[in-house]
Amino acid sequence: MTIRQYIILQRVTVAKQLLCTSSDIQKLPQVLGFSDYAHFAKTFKRLTGMTPKQFRLQNYQA
């Protein structure tokens, strides 16, 4: 695993935690260092098999 892959994996891990608790998923890419929401969603789906919205619907805890 390259350092770049490790950093992306860590960002997605944090994104999973924030998706379960955060109310605004549109701001997550900026917080996590992704260039925009489309890039974030594509990377998230590639690593988890689901979109951020799908993940949130299954795991959100209000």
HTML snippet that shows the backbone in 3Dmol.js (N, CA, C, O; Angstrom):
<script src="https://3Dmol.org/build/3Dmol-min.js"></script>
<div id="view" style="width:600px;height:400px;position:relative"></div>
<script>
const pdb = `
ATOM      1  N   MET A   1       0.856  -1.176   0.000  1.00  0.00           N
ATOM      2  CA  MET A   1       0.000   0.000   0.000  1.00  0.00           C
ATOM      3  C   MET A   1       0.902   1.239   0.000  1.00  0.00           C
ATOM      4  O   MET A   1       1.838   1.355   0.791  1.00  0.00           O
ATOM      5  N   THR A   2       0.590   2.140  -0.897  1.00  0.00           N
ATOM      6  CA  THR A   2       1.367   3.379  -0.954  1.00  0.00           C
ATOM      7  C   THR A   2       0.867   4.353   0.115  1.00  0.00           C
ATOM      8  O   THR A   2      -0.206   4.166   0.689  1.00  0.00           O
ATOM      9  N   ILE A   3       1.650   5.379   0.367  1.00  0.00           N
ATOM     10  CA  ILE A   3       1.245   6.387   1.347  1.00  0.00           C
ATOM     11  C   ILE A   3      -0.033   7.098   0.889  1.00  0.00           C
ATOM     12  O   ILE A   3      -0.889   7.432   1.709  1.00  0.00           O
ATOM     13  N   ARG A   4      -0.158   7.323  -0.411  1.00  0.00           N
ATOM     14  CA  ARG A   4      -1.363   7.967  -0.946  1.00  0.00           C
ATOM     15  C   ARG A   4      -2.597   7.095  -0.698  1.00  0.00           C
ATOM     16  O   ARG A   4      -3.642   7.598  -0.284  1.00  0.00           O
ATOM     17  N   GLN A   5      -2.475   5.805  -0.950  1.00  0.00           N
ATOM     18  CA  GLN A   5      -3.593   4.885  -0.708  1.00  0.00           C
ATOM     19  C   GLN A   5      -3.953   4.853   0.773  1.00  0.00           C
ATOM     20  O   GLN A   5      -5.130   4.797   1.128  1.00  0.00           O
ATOM     21  N   TYR A   6      -2.944   4.888   1.631  1.00  0.00           N
ATOM     22  CA  TYR A   6      -3.187   4.880   3.071  1.00  0.00           C
ATOM     23  C   TYR A   6      -3.943   6.137   3.503  1.00  0.00           C
ATOM     24  O   TYR A   6      -4.881   6.059   4.296  1.00  0.00           O
ATOM     25  N   ILE A   7      -3.537   7.281   2.986  1.00  0.00           N
ATOM     26  CA  ILE A   7      -4.203   8.539   3.345  1.00  0.00           C
ATOM     27  C   ILE A   7      -5.658   8.519   2.885  1.00  0.00           C
ATOM     28  O   ILE A   7      -6.549   8.921   3.634  1.00  0.00           O
ATOM     29  N   ILE A   8      -5.903   8.060   1.677  1.00  0.00           N
ATOM     30  CA  ILE A   8      -7.279   7.985   1.167  1.00  0.00           C
ATOM     31  C   ILE A   8      -8.114   7.029   2.016  1.00  0.00           C
ATOM     32  O   ILE A   8      -9.265   7.320   2.340  1.00  0.00           O
ATOM     33  N   LEU A   9      -7.532   5.896   2.372  1.00  0.00           N
ATOM     34  CA  LEU A   9      -8.239   4.939   3.225  1.00  0.00           C
ATOM     35  C   LEU A   9      -8.587   5.556   4.578  1.00  0.00           C
ATOM     36  O   LEU A   9      -9.680   5.336   5.100  1.00  0.00           O
ATOM     37  N   GLN A  10      -7.669   6.320   5.140  1.00  0.00           N
ATOM     38  CA  GLN A  10      -7.930   6.984   6.416  1.00  0.00           C
ATOM     39  C   GLN A  10      -9.025   8.038   6.282  1.00  0.00           C
ATOM     40  O   GLN A  10      -9.864   8.181   7.172  1.00  0.00           O
ATOM     41  N   ARG A  11      -9.019   8.772   5.176  1.00  0.00           N
ATOM     42  CA  ARG A  11     -10.068   9.770   4.938  1.00  0.00           C
ATOM     43  C   ARG A  11     -11.442   9.117   4.834  1.00  0.00           C
ATOM     44  O   ARG A  11     -12.422   9.641   5.364  1.00  0.00           O
ATOM     45  N   VAL A  12     -11.515   7.991   4.165  1.00  0.00           N
ATOM     46  CA  VAL A  12     -12.791   7.279   4.023  1.00  0.00           C
ATOM     47  C   VAL A  12     -13.222   6.711   5.374  1.00  0.00           C
ATOM     48  O   VAL A  12     -14.414   6.695   5.682  1.00  0.00           O
ATOM     49  N   THR A  13     -12.285   6.252   6.173  1.00  0.00           N
ATOM     50  CA  THR A  13     -12.618   5.751   7.511  1.00  0.00           C
ATOM     51  C   THR A  13     -13.224   6.861   8.363  1.00  0.00           C
ATOM     52  O   THR A  13     -14.215   6.643   9.059  1.00  0.00           O
ATOM     53  N   VAL A  14     -12.635   8.037   8.309  1.00  0.00           N
ATOM     54  CA  VAL A  14     -13.184   9.183   9.049  1.00  0.00           C
ATOM     55  C   VAL A  14     -14.536   9.574   8.467  1.00  0.00           C
ATOM     56  O   VAL A  14     -15.456   9.923   9.207  1.00  0.00           O
ATOM     57  N   ALA A  15     -14.656   9.517   7.153  1.00  0.00           N
ATOM     58  CA  ALA A  15     -15.929   9.848   6.504  1.00  0.00           C
ATOM     59  C   ALA A  15     -17.038   8.926   7.001  1.00  0.00           C
ATOM     60  O   ALA A  15     -18.157   9.382   7.237  1.00  0.00           O
ATOM     61  N   LYS A  16     -16.747   7.650   7.161  1.00  0.00           N
ATOM     62  CA  LYS A  16     -17.752   6.706   7.667  1.00  0.00           C
ATOM     63  C   LYS A  16     -18.240   7.127   9.044  1.00  0.00           C
ATOM     64  O   LYS A  16     -19.439   7.087   9.321  1.00  0.00           O
ATOM     65  N   GLN A  17     -17.319   7.531   9.905  1.00  0.00           N
ATOM     66  CA  GLN A  17     -17.700   7.964  11.244  1.00  0.00           C
ATOM     67  C   GLN A  17     -18.553   9.223  11.186  1.00  0.00           C
ATOM     68  O   GLN A  17     -19.559   9.332  11.886  1.00  0.00           O
ATOM     69  N   LEU A  18     -18.147  10.174  10.348  1.00  0.00           N
ATOM     70  CA  LEU A  18     -18.889  11.426  10.241  1.00  0.00           C
ATOM     71  C   LEU A  18     -20.252  11.238   9.580  1.00  0.00           C
ATOM     72  O   LEU A  18     -21.211  11.926   9.930  1.00  0.00           O
ATOM     73  N   LEU A  19     -20.340  10.323   8.638  1.00  0.00           N
ATOM     74  CA  LEU A  19     -21.628  10.061   7.991  1.00  0.00           C
ATOM     75  C   LEU A  19     -22.647   9.498   8.976  1.00  0.00           C
ATOM     76  O   LEU A  19     -23.852   9.670   8.789  1.00  0.00           O
ATOM     77  N   CYS A  20     -22.179   8.838  10.004  1.00  0.00           N
ATOM     78  CA  CYS A  20     -23.085   8.263  11.005  1.00  0.00           C
ATOM     79  C   CYS A  20     -23.581   9.303  12.001  1.00  0.00           C
ATOM     80  O   CYS A  20     -24.569   9.071  12.698  1.00  0.00           O
ATOM     81  N   THR A  21     -22.905  10.448  12.074  1.00  0.00           N
ATOM     82  CA  THR A  21     -23.272  11.430  13.092  1.00  0.00           C
ATOM     83  C   THR A  21     -23.512  12.835  12.556  1.00  0.00           C
ATOM     84  O   THR A  21     -24.246  13.605  13.175  1.00  0.00           O
ATOM     85  N   SER A  22     -22.922  13.185  11.442  1.00  0.00           N
ATOM     86  CA  SER A  22     -23.000  14.544  10.920  1.00  0.00           C
ATOM     87  C   SER A  22     -24.318  14.788  10.197  1.00  0.00           C
ATOM     88  O   SER A  22     -24.882  13.880   9.587  1.00  0.00           O
ATOM     89  N   SER A  23     -24.793  16.009  10.273  1.00  0.00           N
ATOM     90  CA  SER A  23     -26.065  16.320   9.618  1.00  0.00           C
ATOM     91  C   SER A  23     -25.889  16.826   8.184  1.00  0.00           C
ATOM     92  O   SER A  23     -26.846  16.791   7.411  1.00  0.00           O
ATOM     93  N   ASP A  24     -24.707  17.290   7.810  1.00  0.00           N
ATOM     94  CA  ASP A  24     -24.505  17.863   6.473  1.00  0.00           C
ATOM     95  C   ASP A  24     -23.418  17.100   5.726  1.00  0.00           C
ATOM     96  O   ASP A  24     -22.228  17.328   5.943  1.00  0.00           O
ATOM     97  N   ILE A  25     -23.835  16.193   4.848  1.00  0.00           N
ATOM     98  CA  ILE A  25     -22.847  15.382   4.137  1.00  0.00           C
ATOM     99  C   ILE A  25     -22.221  16.134   2.963  1.00  0.00           C
ATOM    100  O   ILE A  25     -21.201  15.693   2.435  1.00  0.00           O
ATOM    101  N   GLN A  26     -22.798  17.240   2.549  1.00  0.00           N
ATOM    102  CA  GLN A  26     -22.236  18.003   1.434  1.00  0.00           C
ATOM    103  C   GLN A  26     -20.921  18.697   1.816  1.00  0.00           C
ATOM    104  O   GLN A  26     -20.108  18.996   0.942  1.00  0.00           O
ATOM    105  N   LYS A  27     -20.708  18.953   3.101  1.00  0.00           N
ATOM    106  CA  LYS A  27     -19.487  19.628   3.548  1.00  0.00           C
ATOM    107  C   LYS A  27     -18.355  18.650   3.864  1.00  0.00           C
ATOM    108  O   LYS A  27     -17.212  19.070   4.044  1.00  0.00           O
ATOM    109  N   LEU A  28     -18.656  17.367   3.933  1.00  0.00           N
ATOM    110  CA  LEU A  28     -17.632  16.383   4.280  1.00  0.00           C
ATOM    111  C   LEU A  28     -16.423  16.384   3.351  1.00  0.00           C
ATOM    112  O   LEU A  28     -15.295  16.315   3.838  1.00  0.00           O
ATOM    113  N   PRO A  29     -16.610  16.460   2.037  1.00  0.00           N
ATOM    114  CA  PRO A  29     -15.429  16.437   1.167  1.00  0.00           C
ATOM    115  C   PRO A  29     -14.442  17.556   1.481  1.00  0.00           C
ATOM    116  O   PRO A  29     -13.232  17.334   1.456  1.00  0.00           O
ATOM    117  N   GLN A  30     -14.936  18.743   1.773  1.00  0.00           N
ATOM    118  CA  GLN A  30     -14.056  19.863   2.112  1.00  0.00           C
ATOM    119  C   GLN A  30     -13.315  19.588   3.410  1.00  0.00           C
ATOM    120  O   GLN A  30     -12.114  19.842   3.511  1.00  0.00           O
ATOM    121  N   VAL A  31     -14.021  19.074   4.392  1.00  0.00           N
ATOM    122  CA  VAL A  31     -13.419  18.779   5.692  1.00  0.00           C
ATOM    123  C   VAL A  31     -12.344  17.702   5.562  1.00  0.00           C
ATOM    124  O   VAL A  31     -11.319  17.762   6.241  1.00  0.00           O
ATOM    125  N   LEU A  32     -12.573  16.727   4.699  1.00  0.00           N
ATOM    126  CA  LEU A  32     -11.670  15.586   4.565  1.00  0.00           C
ATOM    127  C   LEU A  32     -10.577  15.782   3.517  1.00  0.00           C
ATOM    128  O   LEU A  32      -9.710  14.921   3.369  1.00  0.00           O
ATOM    129  N   GLY A  33     -10.602  16.888   2.794  1.00  0.00           N
ATOM    130  CA  GLY A  33      -9.543  17.174   1.843  1.00  0.00           C
ATOM    131  C   GLY A  33      -9.769  16.675   0.427  1.00  0.00           C
ATOM    132  O   GLY A  33      -8.824  16.608  -0.359  1.00  0.00           O
ATOM    133  N   PHE A  34     -11.001  16.323   0.086  1.00  0.00           N
ATOM    134  CA  PHE A  34     -11.310  15.940  -1.291  1.00  0.00           C
ATOM    135  C   PHE A  34     -11.600  17.201  -2.093  1.00  0.00           C
ATOM    136  O   PHE A  34     -12.040  18.206  -1.534  1.00  0.00           O
ATOM    137  N   SER A  35     -11.358  17.155  -3.394  1.00  0.00           N
ATOM    138  CA  SER A  35     -11.519  18.349  -4.225  1.00  0.00           C
ATOM    139  C   SER A  35     -12.979  18.774  -4.381  1.00  0.00           C
ATOM    140  O   SER A  35     -13.280  19.966  -4.433  1.00  0.00           O
ATOM    141  N   ASP A  36     -13.884  17.792  -4.457  1.00  0.00           N
ATOM    142  CA  ASP A  36     -15.309  18.100  -4.562  1.00  0.00           C
ATOM    143  C   ASP A  36     -16.126  16.865  -4.176  1.00  0.00           C
ATOM    144  O   ASP A  36     -15.573  15.791  -3.936  1.00  0.00           O
ATOM    145  N   TYR A  37     -17.449  17.035  -4.121  1.00  0.00           N
ATOM    146  CA  TYR A  37     -18.302  15.937  -3.676  1.00  0.00           C
ATOM    147  C   TYR A  37     -18.259  14.755  -4.633  1.00  0.00           C
ATOM    148  O   TYR A  37     -18.296  13.606  -4.193  1.00  0.00           O
ATOM    149  N   ALA A  38     -18.180  15.017  -5.938  1.00  0.00           N
ATOM    150  CA  ALA A  38     -18.172  13.927  -6.924  1.00  0.00           C
ATOM    151  C   ALA A  38     -16.941  13.038  -6.736  1.00  0.00           C
ATOM    152  O   ALA A  38     -17.047  11.812  -6.788  1.00  0.00           O
ATOM    153  N   HIS A  39     -15.796  13.638  -6.522  1.00  0.00           N
ATOM    154  CA  HIS A  39     -14.568  12.878  -6.304  1.00  0.00           C
ATOM    155  C   HIS A  39     -14.671  12.072  -5.006  1.00  0.00           C
ATOM    156  O   HIS A  39     -14.280  10.906  -4.956  1.00  0.00           O
ATOM    157  N   PHE A  40     -15.192  12.696  -3.976  1.00  0.00           N
ATOM    158  CA  PHE A  40     -15.382  12.019  -2.692  1.00  0.00           C
ATOM    159  C   PHE A  40     -16.323  10.827  -2.855  1.00  0.00           C
ATOM    160  O   PHE A  40     -16.016   9.731  -2.387  1.00  0.00           O
ATOM    161  N   ALA A  41     -17.458  11.029  -3.507  1.00  0.00           N
ATOM    162  CA  ALA A  41     -18.453   9.955  -3.662  1.00  0.00           C
ATOM    163  C   ALA A  41     -17.892   8.797  -4.477  1.00  0.00           C
ATOM    164  O   ALA A  41     -18.128   7.634  -4.150  1.00  0.00           O
ATOM    165  N   LYS A  42     -17.160   9.107  -5.525  1.00  0.00           N
ATOM    166  CA  LYS A  42     -16.575   8.060  -6.366  1.00  0.00           C
ATOM    167  C   LYS A  42     -15.541   7.244  -5.581  1.00  0.00           C
ATOM    168  O   LYS A  42     -15.524   6.016  -5.664  1.00  0.00           O
ATOM    169  N   THR A  43     -14.699   7.916  -4.835  1.00  0.00           N
ATOM    170  CA  THR A  43     -13.684   7.229  -4.024  1.00  0.00           C
ATOM    171  C   THR A  43     -14.340   6.411  -2.923  1.00  0.00           C
ATOM    172  O   THR A  43     -13.944   5.273  -2.674  1.00  0.00           O
ATOM    173  N   PHE A  44     -15.340   6.983  -2.262  1.00  0.00           N
ATOM    174  CA  PHE A  44     -16.049   6.292  -1.188  1.00  0.00           C
ATOM    175  C   PHE A  44     -16.697   5.020  -1.718  1.00  0.00           C
ATOM    176  O   PHE A  44     -16.602   3.964  -1.091  1.00  0.00           O
ATOM    177  N   LYS A  45     -17.357   5.117  -2.872  1.00  0.00           N
ATOM    178  CA  LYS A  45     -18.036   3.955  -3.446  1.00  0.00           C
ATOM    179  C   LYS A  45     -17.031   2.882  -3.865  1.00  0.00           C
ATOM    180  O   LYS A  45     -17.289   1.690  -3.692  1.00  0.00           O
ATOM    181  N   ARG A  46     -15.907   3.292  -4.407  1.00  0.00           N
ATOM    182  CA  ARG A  46     -14.886   2.332  -4.834  1.00  0.00           C
ATOM    183  C   ARG A  46     -14.352   1.539  -3.638  1.00  0.00           C
ATOM    184  O   ARG A  46     -14.059   0.349  -3.761  1.00  0.00           O
ATOM    185  N   LEU A  47     -14.226   2.193  -2.489  1.00  0.00           N
ATOM    186  CA  LEU A  47     -13.656   1.526  -1.321  1.00  0.00           C
ATOM    187  C   LEU A  47     -14.680   0.807  -0.446  1.00  0.00           C
ATOM    188  O   LEU A  47     -14.331  -0.141   0.257  1.00  0.00           O
ATOM    189  N   THR A  48     -15.933   1.243  -0.481  1.00  0.00           N
ATOM    190  CA  THR A  48     -16.930   0.644   0.408  1.00  0.00           C
ATOM    191  C   THR A  48     -18.012  -0.150  -0.319  1.00  0.00           C
ATOM    192  O   THR A  48     -18.701  -0.966   0.292  1.00  0.00           O
ATOM    193  N   GLY A  49     -18.162   0.085  -1.612  1.00  0.00           N
ATOM    194  CA  GLY A  49     -19.194  -0.610  -2.371  1.00  0.00           C
ATOM    195  C   GLY A  49     -20.546   0.067  -2.331  1.00  0.00           C
ATOM    196  O   GLY A  49     -21.515  -0.456  -2.882  1.00  0.00           O
ATOM    197  N   MET A  50     -20.633   1.227  -1.687  1.00  0.00           N
ATOM    198  CA  MET A  50     -21.884   1.972  -1.656  1.00  0.00           C
ATOM    199  C   MET A  50     -21.593   3.463  -1.648  1.00  0.00           C
ATOM    200  O   MET A  50     -20.496   3.891  -1.289  1.00  0.00           O
ATOM    201  N   THR A  51     -22.579   4.243  -2.044  1.00  0.00           N
ATOM    202  CA  THR A  51     -22.400   5.689  -2.045  1.00  0.00           C
ATOM    203  C   THR A  51     -22.448   6.214  -0.615  1.00  0.00           C
ATOM    204  O   THR A  51     -22.939   5.526   0.280  1.00  0.00           O
ATOM    205  N   PRO A  52     -21.944   7.426  -0.393  1.00  0.00           N
ATOM    206  CA  PRO A  52     -22.045   8.005   0.948  1.00  0.00           C
ATOM    207  C   PRO A  52     -23.500   8.084   1.437  1.00  0.00           C
ATOM    208  O   PRO A  52     -23.777   7.862   2.615  1.00  0.00           O
ATOM    209  N   LYS A  53     -24.411   8.399   0.533  1.00  0.00           N
ATOM    210  CA  LYS A  53     -25.827   8.498   0.915  1.00  0.00           C
ATOM    211  C   LYS A  53     -26.376   7.134   1.342  1.00  0.00           C
ATOM    212  O   LYS A  53     -27.084   7.034   2.345  1.00  0.00           O
ATOM    213  N   GLN A  54     -26.051   6.090   0.586  1.00  0.00           N
ATOM    214  CA  GLN A  54     -26.498   4.744   0.945  1.00  0.00           C
ATOM    215  C   GLN A  54     -25.923   4.331   2.303  1.00  0.00           C
ATOM    216  O   GLN A  54     -26.628   3.766   3.139  1.00  0.00           O
ATOM    217  N   PHE A  55     -24.648   4.618   2.509  1.00  0.00           N
ATOM    218  CA  PHE A  55     -24.004   4.281   3.777  1.00  0.00           C
ATOM    219  C   PHE A  55     -24.688   5.012   4.927  1.00  0.00           C
ATOM    220  O   PHE A  55     -24.956   4.430   5.978  1.00  0.00           O
ATOM    221  N   ARG A  56     -24.963   6.284   4.713  1.00  0.00           N
ATOM    222  CA  ARG A  56     -25.604   7.094   5.753  1.00  0.00           C
ATOM    223  C   ARG A  56     -27.003   6.568   6.094  1.00  0.00           C
ATOM    224  O   ARG A  56     -27.376   6.481   7.264  1.00  0.00           O
ATOM    225  N   LEU A  57     -27.768   6.220   5.059  1.00  0.00           N
ATOM    226  CA  LEU A  57     -29.124   5.699   5.306  1.00  0.00           C
ATOM    227  C   LEU A  57     -29.108   4.416   6.135  1.00  0.00           C
ATOM    228  O   LEU A  57     -30.015   4.179   6.932  1.00  0.00           O
ATOM    229  N   GLN A  58     -28.093   3.601   5.951  1.00  0.00           N
ATOM    230  CA  GLN A  58     -27.991   2.347   6.703  1.00  0.00           C
ATOM    231  C   GLN A  58     -27.440   2.542   8.114  1.00  0.00           C
ATOM    232  O   GLN A  58     -27.716   1.737   9.004  1.00  0.00           O
ATOM    233  N   ASN A  59     -26.657   3.617   8.327  1.00  0.00           N
ATOM    234  CA  ASN A  59     -25.917   3.728   9.582  1.00  0.00           C
ATOM    235  C   ASN A  59     -26.152   5.004  10.386  1.00  0.00           C
ATOM    236  O   ASN A  59     -25.577   5.151  11.464  1.00  0.00           O
ATOM    237  N   TYR A  60     -26.977   5.931   9.900  1.00  0.00           N
ATOM    238  CA  TYR A  60     -27.146   7.213  10.592  1.00  0.00           C
ATOM    239  C   TYR A  60     -27.783   7.038  11.957  1.00  0.00           C
ATOM    240  O   TYR A  60     -28.778   6.329  12.114  1.00  0.00           O
ATOM    241  N   GLN A  61     -27.193   7.696  12.936  1.00  0.00           N
ATOM    242  CA  GLN A  61     -27.725   7.649  14.300  1.00  0.00           C
ATOM    243  C   GLN A  61     -27.967   9.084  14.762  1.00  0.00           C
ATOM    244  O   GLN A  61     -27.031   9.783  15.152  1.00  0.00           O
ATOM    245  N   ALA A  62     -29.206   9.512  14.717  1.00  0.00           N
ATOM    246  CA  ALA A  62     -29.556  10.892  15.071  1.00  0.00           C
ATOM    247  C   ALA A  62     -29.476  11.129  16.549  1.00  0.00           C
ATOM    248  O   ALA A  62     -29.740  12.240  17.011  1.00  0.00           O
TER     249      ALA A  62
END
`;
const viewer = $3Dmol.createViewer("view");
viewer.addModel(pdb, "pdb");
viewer.setStyle({}, {cartoon: {color: "spectrum"}});
viewer.zoomTo();
viewer.render();
</script>
